[in-house]
Amino acid sequence: MTARVVVADDQSVVREGIVMLLGLLPGIEVVGSARDGEEAVALVAERAPDVVLMDLRMPRCDGVEATRRIRKEYPNTQVVVFTTFAEDESLFPALQAGARGYLTKDAGGDEIVRAIQAVLSGEAGFSPAVQRRLLERVTTAPTPAGPPAAEQQLPDGLTPREAEVLVLIAEGLSNPEIARKLYISQATVKSHINNLFAKTGVRDRAQAVRYAYVRGLAHPPGTSFT
């Protein structure tokens, strides 16, 4: 069966490249391309594709909201996220909105085909990096004995991901090491570091480490607990 696919991405060069790549893959027919979430929803209404390959960061209507609308209004169309980011801030909202697959843009043609086939078969289509992140999230989730996540207040408006990056800085990890550990790009690591530096008022990594120790987000090496 040929899968009818709509591509949604706000960057023209990227969108056209994806369309060209999909046109070379077996079992896929591109039936439209959209520049933002609004156009994606309209194309789904007009052409009833089997799958939308959805970017997340787009103007007017982002990929998460577009996914939510498509899954609510056109449940026969599946959504596979196709984005640069494989991090909690984009991954989990997209899945909660109804996406059945999640690929990063370094995915090859075979991986895209497998993900599309998987979601059309009622399964999930995730890249290996996303699968690892989901498994890591499940295996590191707090036990019922611990406080609920909503009660774990972070200082100075830090997001959970920014706090996670700060802890890894305190552990002495470099940006490439943090990127590999969290399955995100180095550019995303730098963005989180810039944000947490601005929120906490620190100027460099040494001050960031001290901040993490003082705020109890990390503990100096050799610290023992009873």
C-alpha positions as CSV (number, residue, x, y, z in Angstrom):
1,M,0.0,0.0,0.0
2,T,1.3,3.5,-0.9
3,A,1.3,5.9,2.0
4,R,-0.1,9.4,1.1
5,V,2.0,11.9,3.0
6,V,1.8,15.7,3.7
7,V,5.0,17.5,4.7
8,A,4.9,20.4,7.1
9,D,8.0,22.6,7.7
10,D,8.4,26.4,7.7
11,Q,11.8,26.4,6.1
12,S,11.5,26.2,2.3
13,V,14.8,24.6,1.6
14,V,14.2,21.9,4.3
15,R,10.6,21.3,3.2
16,E,11.6,21.0,-0.5
17,G,14.4,18.7,0.4
18,I,12.1,16.4,2.4
19,V,9.6,16.3,-0.4
20,M,12.3,15.4,-2.8
21,L,13.7,12.7,-0.5
22,L,10.2,11.2,0.1
23,G,9.6,11.1,-3.7
24,L,12.5,8.7,-4.0
25,L,11.4,6.3,-1.3
26,P,9.3,3.2,-2.0
27,G,5.7,3.1,-0.9
28,I,5.3,6.9,-0.3
29,E,3.4,9.5,-2.3
30,V,3.7,13.2,-1.3
31,V,0.3,14.8,-1.7
32,G,1.1,18.2,-0.4
33,S,3.4,20.4,1.6
34,A,2.6,23.1,4.2
35,R,4.6,26.1,5.5
36,D,3.0,26.1,8.9
37,G,0.5,24.3,11.1
38,E,-2.5,26.2,9.7
39,E,-1.7,25.0,6.2
40,A,-1.0,21.5,7.4
41,V,-4.5,21.3,9.0
42,A,-6.1,22.7,5.8
43,L,-4.2,20.2,3.6
44,V,-5.4,17.3,5.8
45,A,-9.0,18.5,5.4
46,E,-8.6,18.8,1.7
47,R,-6.5,15.7,0.8
48,A,-7.0,13.2,3.6
49,P,-3.4,12.0,3.8
50,D,-2.5,8.9,5.7
51,V,0.4,10.6,7.5
52,V,1.6,14.1,8.2
53,L,5.4,14.5,8.6
54,M,5.3,17.4,11.0
55,D,7.9,19.9,12.1
56,L,7.3,21.4,15.5
57,R,8.6,25.0,15.5
58,M,6.5,26.8,12.9
59,P,4.8,30.2,12.8
60,R,1.1,30.9,13.2
61,C,0.3,27.4,14.5
62,D,3.1,25.2,15.8
63,G,3.5,21.5,15.2
64,V,2.1,20.5,18.6
65,E,-1.1,22.5,18.2
66,A,-1.5,21.3,14.6
67,T,-1.0,17.7,15.7
68,R,-3.7,18.1,18.4
69,R,-6.2,19.6,15.9
70,I,-5.5,16.9,13.2
71,R,-5.8,14.0,15.6
72,K,-9.1,15.5,17.0
73,E,-10.7,16.5,13.7
74,Y,-9.2,13.9,11.3
75,P,-8.4,10.8,13.4
76,N,-7.6,8.7,10.3
77,T,-4.5,10.8,9.6
78,Q,-1.5,9.9,11.7
79,V,1.3,12.3,12.6
80,V,5.0,11.6,12.7
81,V,7.0,14.5,14.1
82,F,10.1,15.3,12.1
83,T,12.2,17.9,13.9
84,T,15.7,18.9,14.9
85,F,15.0,18.4,18.6
86,A,14.7,15.2,20.7
87,E,14.2,16.7,24.1
88,D,11.5,16.6,26.7
89,E,10.2,20.1,26.0
90,S,9.2,19.1,22.5
91,L,9.0,15.3,22.7
92,F,6.3,14.8,25.4
93,P,3.9,17.6,24.4
94,A,4.0,16.2,20.8
95,L,3.2,12.7,22.1
96,Q,0.4,14.1,24.4
97,A,-1.1,15.9,21.4
98,G,-1.4,12.6,19.5
99,A,1.8,12.1,17.5
100,R,2.5,8.4,16.9
101,G,6.0,8.8,15.7
102,Y,9.0,11.1,16.4
103,L,12.1,11.4,14.2
104,T,15.0,13.8,14.2
105,K,16.0,15.4,10.9
106,D,19.2,13.3,10.7
107,A,17.0,10.2,10.1
108,G,17.8,8.4,6.9
109,G,15.3,7.3,4.2
110,D,14.9,3.8,5.6
111,E,14.2,5.1,9.0
112,I,11.5,7.4,7.7
113,V,9.8,4.6,5.8
114,R,9.9,2.3,8.8
115,A,8.3,5.0,11.0
116,I,5.5,5.7,8.5
117,Q,4.8,2.0,8.1
118,A,4.8,1.6,11.8
119,V,2.2,4.3,12.5
120,L,0.0,3.0,9.7
121,S,0.1,-0.4,11.3
122,G,-1.0,1.0,14.6
123,E,2.4,1.0,16.2
124,A,4.8,3.7,17.3
125,G,7.5,5.0,15.0
126,F,10.4,6.4,17.0
127,S,14.1,7.1,16.1
128,P,16.6,5.2,18.3
129,A,17.6,8.4,20.1
130,V,13.9,9.0,21.0
131,Q,13.4,5.5,22.1
132,R,16.4,5.8,24.4
133,R,15.1,9.0,25.8
134,L,11.7,7.5,26.5
135,L,13.3,4.5,28.2
136,E,15.5,6.8,30.3
137,R,12.5,8.9,31.3
138,V,10.6,5.8,32.5
139,T,13.5,4.2,34.3
140,T,14.5,7.4,36.1
141,A,11.0,8.5,37.0
142,P,10.6,9.2,40.8
143,T,9.1,6.4,42.9
144,P,5.8,6.9,44.6
145,A,7.6,7.4,47.8
146,G,9.2,10.6,46.4
147,P,7.5,14.0,46.1
148,P,5.4,14.6,43.0
149,A,7.3,16.5,40.2
150,A,4.9,19.5,40.7
151,E,6.2,19.8,44.3
152,Q,9.8,19.9,43.3
153,Q,10.3,23.6,43.0
154,L,13.3,24.8,41.1
155,P,15.0,28.2,41.9
156,D,14.9,31.3,39.7
157,G,12.4,29.9,37.2
158,L,14.7,27.1,35.9
159,T,13.0,24.5,33.8
160,P,13.6,20.8,34.6
161,R,15.8,20.5,31.5
162,E,17.8,23.6,32.4
163,A,18.3,22.2,35.9
164,E,19.4,18.9,34.4
165,V,22.0,20.6,32.2
166,L,23.2,22.6,35.3
167,V,23.7,19.4,37.3
168,L,25.7,17.9,34.4
169,I,27.9,21.0,34.3
170,A,28.5,20.6,38.0
171,E,29.5,17.0,37.3
172,G,32.2,18.4,35.0
173,L,30.7,17.3,31.6
174,S,31.5,19.3,28.5
175,N,28.8,20.5,26.1
176,P,29.4,17.5,23.7
177,E,29.2,15.1,26.6
178,I,25.9,16.7,27.8
179,A,24.5,16.6,24.3
180,R,25.3,12.8,24.0
181,K,23.9,12.1,27.5
182,L,20.6,13.9,26.9
183,Y,20.3,13.0,23.2
184,I,20.1,16.6,22.1
185,S,22.2,18.7,19.8
186,Q,25.1,20.8,21.0
187,A,23.3,23.9,19.8
188,T,20.4,23.0,22.1
189,V,22.8,22.5,25.0
190,K,24.3,26.0,24.4
191,S,20.7,27.4,24.3
192,H,19.9,25.8,27.7
193,I,23.2,27.1,29.2
194,N,22.5,30.6,28.0
195,N,19.0,30.5,29.5
196,L,20.1,29.2,32.8
197,F,23.0,31.7,33.0
198,A,20.6,34.5,32.4
199,K,18.1,33.2,35.0
200,T,20.6,32.6,37.7
201,G,22.9,35.6,37.1
202,V,26.0,33.5,36.8
203,R,28.7,34.5,34.3
204,D,30.7,31.3,33.7
205,R,30.7,27.5,34.4
206,A,32.6,27.9,37.6
207,Q,29.9,30.2,39.0
208,A,27.3,27.8,37.7
209,V,28.8,25.0,39.6
210,R,28.9,27.1,42.8
211,Y,25.2,28.0,42.2
212,A,24.3,24.4,41.8
213,Y,26.0,23.5,45.1
214,V,24.6,26.4,47.1
215,R,21.0,25.7,45.8
216,G,21.3,22.0,46.6
217,L,20.9,20.9,42.9
218,A,24.2,19.2,43.0
219,H,26.7,18.1,45.7
220,P,30.5,18.5,45.7
221,P,32.5,15.4,45.0
222,G,33.2,13.3,48.1
223,T,30.2,14.6,50.0
224,S,28.7,11.8,52.1
225,F,25.1,11.4,53.2
226,T,23.7,9.5,56.1
